Amino acid sequence: MSAQASETRACQGEVVTISRADNANPKPESASPQSAAEAAPRKGRGRRTLLMVAVPLVLAVVGGWFYLNGGRYEETDNAYVQQAKVALSADVAGRIIDVRISENQAVTKGDVLFTIDPQAYQIALEQAKAALLSARVNVEQLKVTYATAEATKEAAEATLELQQATFDRQKSLVDQGVSSTSTLDQPKLALQQAQNGVTTARQQVASATAALAGDPEIPTDQHPAVLAAIAQVEQAKRNLGKTTVASPADGIISQVSSLNVGQFVAAGTTIASLVETDESWVEANFKETQLGAIQIGMPVEVTVDAYADQPLEGHVASIGAATGSEFSLIPAQNATGNWVKVVQRVPVRVEFDEAEMAEVLRSGMSALVSVDTGHSTLDRLTGK
C-alpha cells in the first residue's frame, strides 16, 4: 500500500496541499491506440516481404527440379498414321465389261476387281501362235536350203577337181610338144568356170549357215526367229490374262466412283486405290532440335486421337535422311536477302510392336507420339 505525503506550497497567500501517491511499484501503462496502429502495418509489410522472397524461391526450386529431371520424353503432335496405298490400273487398254467392287469394300489378295473385254487380246494370241508356226516352218526351209547349198558346193568342188585334172593333162602334152598351145584354151576356160562355181557354192553355203544363226544343226525352237515368235505368244498370253484385274494385296478399295461398265480405260491410268490395312505405321515429324535425343530402337508411346484411351506401344524404326521441305515441289530459296530462320521438321518412322490394334487404324489419322529417350536433362548435362 502506498504512503501519503503532503506538500504545502504558498501561492498568492493561499495554502495548497497536494497529495501524491508514492508507489514503489507503479502499474505498467497500457499501449495507446496510436502505437497499436503503427505496429500493424509493420507486421503486414514483413509478411509481404517474406512471401515476395519465398514464393519465387519455391517456384524456382520446383521449376529447376522439373527441368533437370524432365526432358526424358520427346513429344510431337505432328504425327499421322500411314498405310501403304496402291494405285490400281489396268496393264492393257480396253472397255470394262464387269465390275465386282464398290467403295470401301474389303478385298483379299487375288480377288477379281474388274474385267476388260478380252476379245481383241484373244485374237492377238491366235495371230501370235500362227506367227510362231510360220517361224518354225521357215527355219525348216532354211535347213533344206542349207543342205541344198552344201550339196551344190560338193558338186562344184568335184567338177573343179575334174577340170583341174583335165587342164593339167593337156598342159603336160603341150609341154612335151605333143599338142599345140591352142589346145589349152578350152581346158583353161572350163577350169575357170569350175573355180567360179565353187566360189558361188561356198557363198551360198555361208549364207544358208548365217540364216541358221551360224549353226546348221541348231534346234528349230532355238532359232532366233522362233524364239521371237515364242516371246510374242507369251506376250499375247500375258495381255489376255491382264484383262482380268485382281487385287495385288489385302486391303480396302476406295475412289471407285469412276469405275463403271462400258468405260474405256487406258493402260497405266489410275482408276481406283487400294489401302493396305495389314500394316500400319506412324510418320512423326519432329523438330530438328529434338532429333539429338532420338535414336533408332527407342520405345515410343502412340496415342491416336480416335482411340485416345488406348495408347499403343511401338519403337523408332528409322529417321528421315532429309527434312520435309527438301522434298517440296517448290523448295525454299534461302539465298535471298529476306531470309527468316524456321525450325525444320524431320520425319521419323514409328512402327507398332503389336499389330492387333494397328489393324483398326486408318491412314491419315492424327496421333500424339512420345519417345522415351531414357535420359533426363540432368543425365545429359552430367554425361550419363
QUIMOBEL-V960194 format. One record per residue. N is the residue number from 0. RES is the residue in one small letter. SS is DSSP state (H for helix, E for strand, L for the rest). Layout:
# QUIMOBEL-V960194
n=N res=RES ss=SS
n=N res=RES ss=SS
This chain:
# QUIMOBEL-V960194
n=0 res=m ss=L
n=1 res=s ss=L
n=2 res=a ss=E
n=3 res=q ss=E
n=4 res=a ss=E
n=5 res=s ss=E
n=6 res=e ss=E
n=7 res=t ss=E
n=8 res=r ss=E
n=9 res=a ss=E
n=10 res=c ss=E
n=11 res=q ss=L
n=12 res=g ss=L
n=13 res=e ss=E
n=14 res=v ss=E
n=15 res=v ss=E
n=16 res=t ss=E
n=17 res=i ss=E
n=18 res=s ss=E
n=19 res=r ss=E
n=20 res=a ss=E
n=21 res=d ss=E
n=22 res=n ss=L
n=23 res=a ss=L
n=24 res=n ss=L
n=25 res=p ss=L
n=26 res=k ss=L
n=27 res=p ss=L
n=28 res=e ss=L
n=29 res=s ss=L
n=30 res=a ss=L
n=31 res=s ss=L
n=32 res=p ss=H
n=33 res=q ss=H
n=34 res=s ss=H
n=35 res=a ss=H
n=36 res=a ss=H
n=37 res=e ss=H
n=38 res=a ss=H
n=39 res=a ss=H
n=40 res=p ss=H
n=41 res=r ss=H
n=42 res=k ss=H
n=43 res=g ss=H
n=44 res=r ss=H
n=45 res=g ss=H
n=46 res=r ss=H
n=47 res=r ss=H
n=48 res=t ss=H
n=49 res=l ss=H
n=50 res=l ss=H
n=51 res=m ss=H
n=52 res=v ss=H
n=53 res=a ss=H
n=54 res=v ss=H
n=55 res=p ss=H
n=56 res=l ss=H
n=57 res=v ss=H
n=58 res=l ss=H
n=59 res=a ss=H
n=60 res=v ss=H
n=61 res=v ss=H
n=62 res=g ss=H
n=63 res=g ss=H
n=64 res=w ss=H
n=65 res=f ss=H
n=66 res=y ss=H
n=67 res=l ss=H
n=68 res=n ss=H
n=69 res=g ss=L
n=70 res=g ss=L
n=71 res=r ss=L
n=72 res=y ss=E
n=73 res=e ss=E
n=74 res=e ss=E
n=75 res=t ss=E
n=76 res=d ss=E
n=77 res=n ss=E
n=78 res=a ss=E
n=79 res=y ss=E
n=80 res=v ss=E
n=81 res=q ss=E
n=82 res=q ss=E
n=83 res=a ss=E
n=84 res=k ss=E
n=85 res=v ss=E
n=86 res=a ss=E
n=87 res=l ss=E
n=88 res=s ss=E
n=89 res=a ss=L
n=90 res=d ss=L
n=91 res=v ss=L
n=92 res=a ss=L
n=93 res=g ss=E
n=94 res=r ss=E
n=95 res=i ss=E
n=96 res=i ss=E
n=97 res=d ss=E
n=98 res=v ss=E
n=99 res=r ss=L
n=100 res=i ss=L
n=101 res=s ss=L
n=102 res=e ss=L
n=103 res=n ss=L
n=104 res=q ss=L
n=105 res=a ss=E
n=106 res=v ss=E
n=107 res=t ss=L
n=108 res=k ss=L
n=109 res=g ss=L
n=110 res=d ss=L
n=111 res=v ss=E
n=112 res=l ss=E
n=113 res=f ss=E
n=114 res=t ss=E
n=115 res=i ss=E
n=116 res=d ss=L
n=117 res=p ss=L
n=118 res=q ss=H
n=119 res=a ss=H
n=120 res=y ss=H
n=121 res=q ss=H
n=122 res=i ss=H
n=123 res=a ss=H
n=124 res=l ss=H
n=125 res=e ss=H
n=126 res=q ss=H
n=127 res=a ss=H
n=128 res=k ss=H
n=129 res=a ss=H
n=130 res=a ss=H
n=131 res=l ss=H
n=132 res=l ss=H
n=133 res=s ss=H
n=134 res=a ss=H
n=135 res=r ss=H
n=136 res=v ss=H
n=137 res=n ss=H
n=138 res=v ss=H
n=139 res=e ss=H
n=140 res=q ss=H
n=141 res=l ss=H
n=142 res=k ss=H
n=143 res=v ss=H
n=144 res=t ss=H
n=145 res=y ss=H
n=146 res=a ss=H
n=147 res=t ss=H
n=148 res=a ss=H
n=149 res=e ss=H
n=150 res=a ss=H
n=151 res=t ss=H
n=152 res=k ss=H
n=153 res=e ss=H
n=154 res=a ss=H
n=155 res=a ss=H
n=156 res=e ss=H
n=157 res=a ss=H
n=158 res=t ss=H
n=159 res=l ss=H
n=160 res=e ss=H
n=161 res=l ss=H
n=162 res=q ss=H
n=163 res=q ss=H
n=164 res=a ss=H
n=165 res=t ss=H
n=166 res=f ss=H
n=167 res=d ss=H
n=168 res=r ss=H
n=169 res=q ss=H
n=170 res=k ss=H
n=171 res=s ss=H
n=172 res=l ss=H
n=173 res=v ss=H
n=174 res=d ss=H
n=175 res=q ss=H
n=176 res=g ss=L
n=177 res=v ss=L
n=178 res=s ss=L
n=179 res=s ss=L
n=180 res=t ss=H
n=181 res=s ss=H
n=182 res=t ss=H
n=183 res=l ss=H
n=184 res=d ss=H
n=185 res=q ss=H
n=186 res=p ss=H
n=187 res=k ss=H
n=188 res=l ss=H
n=189 res=a ss=H
n=190 res=l ss=H
n=191 res=q ss=H
n=192 res=q ss=H
n=193 res=a ss=H
n=194 res=q ss=H
n=195 res=n ss=H
n=196 res=g ss=H
n=197 res=v ss=H
n=198 res=t ss=H
n=199 res=t ss=H
n=200 res=a ss=H
n=201 res=r ss=H
n=202 res=q ss=H
n=203 res=q ss=H
n=204 res=v ss=H
n=205 res=a ss=H
n=206 res=s ss=H
n=207 res=a ss=H
n=208 res=t ss=H
n=209 res=a ss=H
n=210 res=a ss=H
n=211 res=l ss=L
n=212 res=a ss=L
n=213 res=g ss=L
n=214 res=d ss=L
n=215 res=p ss=L
n=216 res=e ss=L
n=217 res=i ss=L
n=218 res=p ss=L
n=219 res=t ss=H
n=220 res=d ss=H
n=221 res=q ss=H
n=222 res=h ss=L
n=223 res=p ss=H
n=224 res=a ss=H
n=225 res=v ss=H
n=226 res=l ss=H
n=227 res=a ss=H
n=228 res=a ss=H
n=229 res=i ss=H
n=230 res=a ss=H
n=231 res=q ss=H
n=232 res=v ss=H
n=233 res=e ss=H
n=234 res=q ss=H
n=235 res=a ss=H
n=236 res=k ss=H
n=237 res=r ss=H
n=238 res=n ss=H
n=239 res=l ss=H
n=240 res=g ss=H
n=241 res=k ss=L
n=242 res=t ss=L
n=243 res=t ss=E
n=244 res=v ss=E
n=245 res=a ss=E
n=246 res=s ss=L
n=247 res=p ss=L
n=248 res=a ss=L
n=249 res=d ss=L
n=250 res=g ss=E
n=251 res=i ss=E
n=252 res=i ss=E
n=253 res=s ss=E
n=254 res=q ss=L
n=255 res=v ss=L
n=256 res=s ss=L
n=257 res=s ss=L
n=258 res=l ss=L
n=259 res=n ss=L
n=260 res=v ss=L
n=261 res=g ss=L
n=262 res=q ss=L
n=263 res=f ss=E
n=264 res=v ss=E
n=265 res=a ss=L
n=266 res=a ss=L
n=267 res=g ss=L
n=268 res=t ss=L
n=269 res=t ss=E
n=270 res=i ss=E
n=271 res=a ss=E
n=272 res=s ss=E
n=273 res=l ss=E
n=274 res=v ss=E
n=275 res=e ss=E
n=276 res=t ss=E
n=277 res=d ss=E
n=278 res=e ss=E
n=279 res=s ss=E
n=280 res=w ss=E
n=281 res=v ss=E
n=282 res=e ss=E
n=283 res=a ss=E
n=284 res=n ss=E
n=285 res=f ss=E
n=286 res=k ss=E
n=287 res=e ss=L
n=288 res=t ss=L
n=289 res=q ss=L
n=290 res=l ss=H
n=291 res=g ss=H
n=292 res=a ss=H
n=293 res=i ss=L
n=294 res=q ss=L
n=295 res=i ss=L
n=296 res=g ss=L
n=297 res=m ss=L
n=298 res=p ss=E
n=299 res=v ss=E
n=300 res=e ss=E
n=301 res=v ss=E
n=302 res=t ss=E
n=303 res=v ss=E
n=304 res=d ss=H
n=305 res=a ss=H
n=306 res=y ss=H
n=307 res=a ss=L
n=308 res=d ss=L
n=309 res=q ss=L
n=310 res=p ss=L
n=311 res=l ss=E
n=312 res=e ss=E
n=313 res=g ss=E
n=314 res=h ss=E
n=315 res=v ss=E
n=316 res=a ss=E
n=317 res=s ss=E
n=318 res=i ss=E
n=319 res=g ss=E
n=320 res=a ss=E
n=321 res=a ss=E
n=322 res=t ss=E
n=323 res=g ss=H
n=324 res=s ss=H
n=325 res=e ss=H
n=326 res=f ss=H
n=327 res=s ss=L
n=328 res=l ss=L
n=329 res=i ss=L
n=330 res=p ss=L
n=331 res=a ss=L
n=332 res=q ss=L
n=333 res=n ss=L
n=334 res=a ss=L
n=335 res=t ss=L
n=336 res=g ss=L
n=337 res=n ss=L
n=338 res=w ss=L
n=339 res=v ss=L
n=340 res=k ss=L
n=341 res=v ss=L
n=342 res=v ss=L
n=343 res=q ss=L
n=344 res=r ss=E
n=345 res=v ss=E
n=346 res=p ss=E
n=347 res=v ss=E
n=348 res=r ss=E
n=349 res=v ss=E
n=350 res=e ss=E
n=351 res=f ss=E
n=352 res=d ss=L
n=353 res=e ss=L
n=354 res=a ss=L
n=355 res=e ss=L
n=356 res=m ss=H
n=357 res=a ss=H
n=358 res=e ss=H
n=359 res=v ss=H
n=360 res=l ss=L
n=361 res=r ss=L
n=362 res=s ss=L
n=363 res=g ss=L
n=364 res=m ss=L
n=365 res=s ss=E
n=366 res=a ss=E
n=367 res=l ss=E
n=368 res=v ss=E
n=369 res=s ss=E
n=370 res=v ss=E
n=371 res=d ss=E
n=372 res=t ss=L
n=373 res=g ss=L
n=374 res=h ss=L
n=375 res=s ss=L
n=376 res=t ss=H
n=377 res=l ss=H
n=378 res=d ss=H
n=379 res=r ss=H
n=380 res=l ss=H
n=381 res=t ss=H
n=382 res=g ss=L
n=383 res=k ss=L
